[in-house]
Amino acid sequence: MPMIDVYAPADLFPADADRALGEQLTLAVLRAEGVPTPGPLHANNTAAYIHRLPASAVQTAASAHARTVRIQVITPPGALVRDGQKQLVREATEIVASLTGDATQAGRTWVILTEAAEGGWGMLGTAFGKEEFAALAAKARAAAQGD
C-alpha cells in the first residue's frame, strides 16, 4: 500500500482542497500500480499526508517564499513498472496544477518516487516483501470472492 507525502506552502492550495488532493493522488498511485478499482484493502491503507508549510519554509535560491510542491510516493518493492512511473508523475502533476488553478504550477511540482527495500515495508506487525504482499493480495481476492 503506497504512502504519499505532499509538501507545499500553506496557502498554495485552496483551504478546502486537502480531501480532493489526498483522494485524487491515492487513486492515481493505485492506477499506476495496476489497481484501477481499489478494494477495501487498498482504499483503507493507501494514505496521503498533506503537509502545509509556512511560506517561509519553502525556499529556492531565487525565492524566500517559493511556490513549489514536493510529492513523495513510497511504494512496496516492484509495485511500479516504468510506464506506471511515467503515468503517476504525469497525473500527480496534473492534479496539483488543477487544484491550484495554475497551469504553470506543473513547472514547480516535483514528484519523487521511492521504492521500499525488499522486506522494508511494515504493516500488521510484519516486515512485508514481495512474498508477504502476494499472500496478502491472495487473501484479499479470496475474501472479495467469498471464498
C-alpha positions as a Markdown table, in Angstrom:
| # | Residue | x | y | z |
|---|---|---|---|---|
| 1 | Met | 0.0 | 0.0 | 0.0 |
| 2 | Pro | 1.6 | 3.2 | -1.1 |
| 3 | Met | 2.2 | 6.2 | 1.2 |
| 4 | Ile | 2.1 | 9.7 | -0.2 |
| 5 | Asp | 3.5 | 12.9 | 1.3 |
| 6 | Val | 2.7 | 16.3 | -0.2 |
| 7 | Tyr | 4.8 | 19.3 | 0.9 |
| 8 | Ala | 3.6 | 22.8 | -0.2 |
| 9 | Pro | 3.3 | 26.3 | 1.1 |
| 10 | Ala | 0.2 | 26.5 | 3.3 |
| 11 | Asp | -1.6 | 28.9 | 1.0 |
| 12 | Leu | -0.9 | 27.3 | -2.3 |
| 13 | Phe | -4.0 | 25.1 | -2.4 |
| 14 | Pro | -7.5 | 26.3 | -1.5 |
| 15 | Ala | -8.3 | 25.8 | 2.2 |
| 16 | Asp | -10.8 | 23.0 | 1.3 |
| 17 | Ala | -8.6 | 21.2 | -1.2 |
| 18 | Asp | -6.9 | 18.6 | 1.2 |
| 19 | Arg | -9.5 | 15.9 | 0.7 |
| 20 | Ala | -9.6 | 16.2 | -3.1 |
| 21 | Leu | -5.8 | 16.3 | -3.2 |
| 22 | Gly | -5.5 | 13.2 | -1.0 |
| 23 | Glu | -8.1 | 11.2 | -2.7 |
| 24 | Gln | -7.0 | 12.1 | -6.3 |
| 25 | Leu | -3.4 | 11.3 | -5.6 |
| 26 | Thr | -4.1 | 8.0 | -3.9 |
| 27 | Leu | -6.3 | 6.8 | -6.8 |
| 28 | Ala | -3.6 | 8.0 | -9.3 |
| 29 | Val | -1.0 | 5.9 | -7.4 |
| 30 | Leu | -3.2 | 2.8 | -7.4 |
| 31 | Arg | -4.0 | 3.2 | -11.1 |
| 32 | Ala | -0.3 | 3.5 | -11.8 |
| 33 | Glu | 0.3 | 0.3 | -9.8 |
| 34 | Gly | -2.4 | -1.5 | -11.9 |
| 35 | Val | -5.3 | -1.3 | -9.4 |
| 36 | Pro | -8.0 | 0.6 | -11.4 |
| 37 | Thr | -10.8 | -0.4 | -8.9 |
| 38 | Pro | -9.4 | -0.5 | -5.4 |
| 39 | Gly | -11.0 | -2.8 | -2.9 |
| 40 | Pro | -11.1 | -2.2 | 0.9 |
| 41 | Leu | -7.5 | -3.3 | 1.5 |
| 42 | His | -6.1 | -0.7 | -0.9 |
| 43 | Ala | -8.6 | 2.0 | -0.2 |
| 44 | Asn | -8.2 | 1.8 | 3.6 |
| 45 | Asn | -4.4 | 1.5 | 3.6 |
| 46 | Thr | -3.1 | 3.8 | 0.8 |
| 47 | Ala | -2.6 | 7.1 | 2.7 |
| 48 | Ala | -1.8 | 10.7 | 1.7 |
| 49 | Tyr | -0.3 | 13.1 | 4.2 |
| 50 | Ile | -0.7 | 16.8 | 3.3 |
| 51 | His | 2.0 | 19.0 | 4.8 |
| 52 | Arg | 1.0 | 22.6 | 4.6 |
| 53 | Leu | 4.2 | 24.6 | 5.5 |
| 54 | Pro | 4.6 | 28.2 | 6.4 |
| 55 | Ala | 5.5 | 30.1 | 3.2 |
| 56 | Ser | 9.0 | 30.9 | 4.6 |
| 57 | Ala | 9.7 | 27.2 | 5.0 |
| 58 | Val | 9.6 | 26.6 | 1.2 |
| 59 | Gln | 12.6 | 28.2 | -0.5 |
| 60 | Thr | 14.7 | 28.1 | -3.6 |
| 61 | Ala | 17.8 | 30.0 | -4.4 |
| 62 | Ala | 15.6 | 32.5 | -6.2 |
| 63 | Ser | 12.9 | 33.0 | -3.7 |
| 64 | Ala | 12.4 | 33.0 | 0.1 |
| 65 | His | 8.8 | 32.1 | -0.5 |
| 66 | Ala | 8.9 | 29.6 | -3.3 |
| 67 | Arg | 5.7 | 28.3 | -4.8 |
| 68 | Thr | 7.0 | 24.7 | -5.3 |
| 69 | Val | 5.3 | 21.4 | -4.4 |
| 70 | Arg | 7.1 | 18.2 | -3.5 |
| 71 | Ile | 5.2 | 14.9 | -3.7 |
| 72 | Gln | 7.0 | 11.8 | -2.4 |
| 73 | Val | 5.4 | 8.5 | -3.2 |
| 74 | Ile | 6.7 | 5.4 | -1.3 |
| 75 | Thr | 5.7 | 2.1 | -2.8 |
| 76 | Pro | 6.3 | -1.5 | -1.9 |
| 77 | Pro | 9.1 | -3.3 | -3.8 |
| 78 | Gly | 8.4 | -3.7 | -7.5 |
| 79 | Ala | 4.9 | -2.0 | -7.4 |
| 80 | Leu | 5.6 | 0.4 | -10.2 |
| 81 | Val | 6.9 | -0.5 | -13.7 |
| 82 | Arg | 8.4 | 2.2 | -15.9 |
| 83 | Asp | 5.1 | 3.0 | -17.6 |
| 84 | Gly | 3.4 | 3.3 | -14.2 |
| 85 | Gln | 6.1 | 5.7 | -13.0 |
| 86 | Lys | 5.6 | 7.9 | -16.1 |
| 87 | Gln | 1.8 | 7.8 | -15.7 |
| 88 | Leu | 2.0 | 8.6 | -12.0 |
| 89 | Val | 4.3 | 11.6 | -12.4 |
| 90 | Arg | 2.1 | 13.0 | -15.2 |
| 91 | Glu | -1.2 | 12.5 | -13.2 |
| 92 | Ala | 0.2 | 13.8 | -9.9 |
| 93 | Thr | 1.5 | 17.0 | -11.7 |
| 94 | Glu | -1.9 | 17.5 | -13.4 |
| 95 | Ile | -3.7 | 17.1 | -10.1 |
| 96 | Val | -1.6 | 19.7 | -8.4 |
| 97 | Ala | -1.9 | 22.2 | -11.3 |
| 98 | Ser | -5.7 | 21.6 | -11.5 |
| 99 | Leu | -6.3 | 22.1 | -7.7 |
| 100 | Thr | -4.1 | 25.2 | -7.5 |
| 101 | Gly | -5.8 | 26.6 | -10.6 |
| 102 | Asp | -2.4 | 27.5 | -12.0 |
| 103 | Ala | -1.3 | 25.6 | -15.1 |
| 104 | Thr | 2.3 | 27.0 | -14.6 |
| 105 | Gln | 2.4 | 25.1 | -11.3 |
| 106 | Ala | 3.4 | 22.0 | -13.3 |
| 107 | Gly | 6.8 | 23.5 | -13.8 |
| 108 | Arg | 7.2 | 23.9 | -10.0 |
| 109 | Thr | 5.9 | 20.4 | -9.0 |
| 110 | Trp | 8.4 | 17.7 | -8.1 |
| 111 | Val | 7.3 | 14.1 | -7.9 |
| 112 | Ile | 9.8 | 11.8 | -6.1 |
| 113 | Leu | 9.2 | 8.0 | -6.4 |
| 114 | Thr | 10.7 | 5.9 | -3.8 |
| 115 | Glu | 10.6 | 2.1 | -3.6 |
| 116 | Ala | 10.9 | 0.4 | -0.2 |
| 117 | Ala | 13.6 | -2.2 | 0.1 |
| 118 | Glu | 12.5 | -5.8 | 0.0 |
| 119 | Gly | 11.1 | -6.6 | 3.5 |
| 120 | Gly | 11.3 | -2.9 | 4.3 |
| 121 | Trp | 7.6 | -2.2 | 4.4 |
| 122 | Gly | 5.9 | -2.8 | 7.7 |
| 123 | Met | 2.2 | -3.4 | 8.2 |
| 124 | Leu | 0.2 | -5.7 | 10.5 |
| 125 | Gly | 3.3 | -6.2 | 12.6 |
| 126 | Thr | 5.1 | -7.8 | 9.7 |
| 127 | Ala | 8.0 | -6.7 | 7.6 |
| 128 | Phe | 6.5 | -7.1 | 4.1 |
| 129 | Gly | 8.3 | -8.1 | 1.0 |
| 130 | Lys | 7.0 | -9.5 | -2.3 |
| 131 | Glu | 6.1 | -12.8 | -0.8 |
| 132 | Glu | 4.1 | -11.3 | 2.0 |
| 133 | Phe | 2.3 | -8.8 | -0.3 |
| 134 | Ala | 1.4 | -11.7 | -2.7 |
| 135 | Ala | -0.1 | -13.7 | 0.2 |
| 136 | Leu | -2.0 | -10.6 | 1.4 |
| 137 | Ala | -3.3 | -9.9 | -2.1 |
| 138 | Ala | -4.4 | -13.5 | -2.5 |
| 139 | Lys | -6.2 | -13.3 | 0.8 |
| 140 | Ala | -8.0 | -10.1 | -0.2 |
| 141 | Arg | -9.0 | -11.7 | -3.6 |
| 142 | Ala | -10.4 | -14.7 | -1.8 |
| 143 | Ala | -12.4 | -12.5 | 0.6 |
| 144 | Ala | -13.8 | -10.5 | -2.3 |
| 145 | Gln | -14.9 | -13.7 | -4.0 |
| 146 | Gly | -16.5 | -15.0 | -0.8 |
| 147 | Asp | -14.1 | -18.0 | -0.5 |
